[in-house]
Amino acid sequence: MRKFTIATITALSLCSAFGAETLDSQMSTLAQTLAAKIKDSGRKKVTVLEFTDLEGKKITQFGRYIAEQLTVNLDSSKKEFAIVDRANLKRILDEHKLTVSGLIDPKTAKEFGQISGVDALILGTVADLPNSVKVFAKIIATDTAVVAGSGECRVTKDDEVKYLLGRGIESGGGANIDNGNVDPKSEGPKTGDSATRTKEKGPCSEANTGNYGFTNTKKVTVFTVIVYYREGADSSRTITVPPGQTQYVYDFPAGRHNYMVTYRAQVPIMAFPPGAPTTEKDVAYLRGEINVEQCKSGILEIK
């Protein structure tokens, strides 16, 4: 009598069960994994920090991108916890003279939790491998500095990932939430280029780049913003802006650029007759031009 053994392989805390996948798809799945573990841990208020290299010292645009994308994905997921915007996180750190690197210390993490009301931090590291990038994420309880959950994934090292990995923000010392281009004392979003602060020296002056933010003033609608590198070009940068939040296009070439704002909606498949079946499509909401200034950050309100 032959015996058969069925092996069940369960992928725990992994973004994908097999191989490396694209960055956005992996971040979406990682966010789902973390959201479930945040819920299981009973944490109610969470914020995401920029991811560093394995030594915890160097931050690249890749680490910042992960933090931004996880923040958006977690906020958009069905959850029982709140997400603290990263801009507000930086403001709190600046006001109380705290650093992100210090939040790993139990005493500092507890102090930050008491000040901000945040009871869990999401932080992580990035391993730059020959053909892929491994991302490790941890949920740290602010009251104990104990790991309350974790997740990991492997991302294909395509051209976009290589670009982000090659652009450093800061090395040595603490990991800041922002590279200093955005004024942490800003009282709120403002329309136009007046909401800026000049950074005298740094990579932005050498690369002739700046930042530009888009503030979603709506209560329900989620907007997608596409900023084109030059007029008539297909090459662009895309960000998702949830209701009541501001998201930035970082390190964008200085100069004037066209942008388009869209949202998802149910649209009739035909104009006639009334009550025709609908399908979900991207609908253009706003078009215009922004002026990105070197080493400055502008903000535009989507009303």
N, C-alpha and C positions, 0 to 999 in steps of 0.2 A: 504494500500500500504506500503510495507516494504521498509525501507531505509537502504542502505548499505554505510558505511563509509570506505574509503580506506585510511589507514595511511601510509604515505611514510616516511621512516626512512632514513635519510641521515647521513652517518658517515663523519663528518668534522674533518680533521686534525688527523685522527686516523690511526694507522698502520694496524689495522684489525677491521672489523666490529663486530666480535663475538669472545669472549674468548681469550686465550693466545696462541701464536704460537711460533715456534722455533726462536732462536735469529737471525740467518742470514736472514731468510725470512722476519722477522719484520724490520730489519735494511734496507733491500732493499726497502720495501714499505715506510718506514719512509723517506728515502732519496728521493723517488719520490715526496712525499708530500712536503718536504722542497724545493726541486728543483723548483716545480711549484710556490711556494710562493716567492722564491728568484727572479724568473723571473717576477712575478707580481709586486714586489716591485721596480724593475728596478735596483737592485744591480748587479754590474759587477765583483767584486772580493771578494771572500769569504774564510774564513778559519774556521776550526773546533777545538774547545777546548775540553779538557778532561772533562767528566761529573763527577759531585760530588754527595755526599749524599744530602739529603734535606736541611741540614744546610749549605751546601756550603763549608764544611771543609775537609771532608775525600774523598780521591780518591782511588778506588780499580782498579785492573786490568780490571774489568768489565767496568769501566768508560773510561779507556784508549782504550779498545777494541772497544767500541761504537764509539769513536772519529776516530779511524783508519778505521773502516768499513764504517762509513758514508763518510769519505774522499774519499775512493776508489769508493763507490757506486755513489757519487755525480759526481766524475770525469768521471765515465763511462757512466753517463746518458746523454741524449740529452739535452743540455743546452745552454744558452746564457750568461754564466758567467764563470770566471776562479776560480780555486781552488788553494790556496796558500798551499804548502806542509808544514806539521807540523814541520819538521826539520828546514825549513827556518824561520818559525814563532818564534821558540825558539831562533834562532840566532839573530833575530831582537830585541826580548825582552832583551836578554843578552847584546847586544851592547848598548842599550839605557836605561839599568837599569830599565826596566819595569817588572811588574808581571801580570800574567793572572788575578788574583783576582782584580787588580786595573783597568782592562779594563771595568769593569761595571760602573765605575765613568765616567760621560759624558766628563769631561775635559781630562782624561787619554785616553779614547776611541777615542776621536777626535784626540789627539796627535798621537796615534798609527796609526790611519787611514791615517794621513798626511805623516807619516814616511814610512809606508808599502804599501800604495795605497789600502789597504783592506777597503771596505766600508760596510762589514757586518761580524759579528761573529756568529757562531753557537755554542751555549753552552747549558747545560742542567743539570738535576738532575735525580737521581735514587732512587726509593722507594722500599726497600727490604721487600716484603710482604711474608706471610707464604708459599704460593704455587706458587707465580709468582713474577715478577719484573715489576714495572711500570716505564716507561722511558718518561721523559718530555723534549722536545727540544724547544729552542727559537732562533729566528733570531734577532740579535741586530744590529741596524744601528750604525756605529761608529761615524757618525757626530752628532747624537742626543741622543744615548744610548736608543732609543725608540724601543720597540718590533715591528719588521716588519712582523712577522709571527711566527707560532708555530705548533707543532705536538706532538703527544703522542702515546704510544703503550704499550701493556702488553705482556711480554715474559714469556714462560713456564720456571719454575725453574728446569731445568734438571741438570745432573751431571756437564756438562761443565760450565753452568752459576754459579752453586754453587762454582765450583773451582775458577772462576774469581772473584766472590764476596768475597771469603775468603782470597784473596791475596791483601793486602793493599800496597799502594805506599807511601802516605804521608798524614798526618793529622795535622790540625792546621795551620793557616796562609794561604799564597797564594797557588794556585794550579799550579804547574809547568807542562810544556809540557813533560818533560823527567825526569827520576829519577836520572840523573846525570851520567849515564854510557856512554853516547855518547858525544864526544867532540864537543861543539857547535861552536868551531873555525875551525873545519875541512873545508878545502877549496874545498873538493869534494870527491866523492867515490874513494876508493882505493881497489885494489885486495889483498886478503889475510888477515892475522890477524894483520897486522901492524897498521891498522886504529883503534886503541884502546886507552882507557884511564882507568886507574885503579881507582875504587872507594874503598877507604880504609875501610869504615865501612858501614853496612846496611844489609837489608834482604838478599842480594845476597850472602854475606859471610856465613850467617847462613844456607841458603838453598843450597849453592854451585851451583849457577846458573850464567848465563851470557846472553848477547844479541847477536844476529847475524842478519845482514842486507843483503838484496839482491837488487842490483841496476840493473834496466832494461835499457840497453843502446840503445835499439831499438826505432824507431820512431813511429811504428804502433802496433807491436805485444804486446798483454797482456799475461804475463806469470803467471802460477800458480806454487808455490814452495811448495813442501812437504818435511818436515824435520822429520825423523823417530827418535823415542826416543832411540832405540837401534837396533843393527843389527838383521835383520830377524823379527823384530816386526811389527805388523800392526798398532800399536798405533803411531800417528804422529800429527804434527801441520801443518796447511796449511794456506798460505797467498797468496793474489793476488797482483801482482806487475804491475801497469800500465806503459806504455812507459815513459821513462825519469824520473821515480821515484825510490825511495828507500823505501822498507818496511822491518820492523824488526820482527823477532821472539823474543819476550821478555821473560826473566826469564826462559830460557831453561837450563836443567841440563848440568853442565860442563862435557866436554869430547868430544870424536869423534863421529860424527853422520852422517849417510848417508842421502843424499838429492836427490830429483829428480825435474827437471823443465819441465813443460809441457805447451802446448798451444793448442787452439782449431783450427781445420782445417777441410776442406772438403776432405774426403778420399774416393777413389773409393771402392764400396762394393765388387768388385772382381778385380783381376789383369788383367783379359782378358775378353772381348775384349777391345781395347782402346776406351775411351769415355763412359765407363760404368757409371751408376748412382753413385752419391756420397752421403755420409752421414757425418754429423759433429761428430768428435771424438776428444778426448784428445790425442795429439801426444807427445811422449817423446822427449825432446830437449837436455837435459843435465842431467848427473848423476855424483855424486862425493861424497866427504866426507869433512865435515867442522870440525874444532876444536873449540868448545865453551870453552872459558876460564872464570874462576870465576871472577865476578865483572868487566868484560871487554866486549867490543862490537867489533865484527869483521864485515867486509863487503866483499862481493863477487860480482864481476861484471858479469852479464849475457850478453855475447857478441854475 
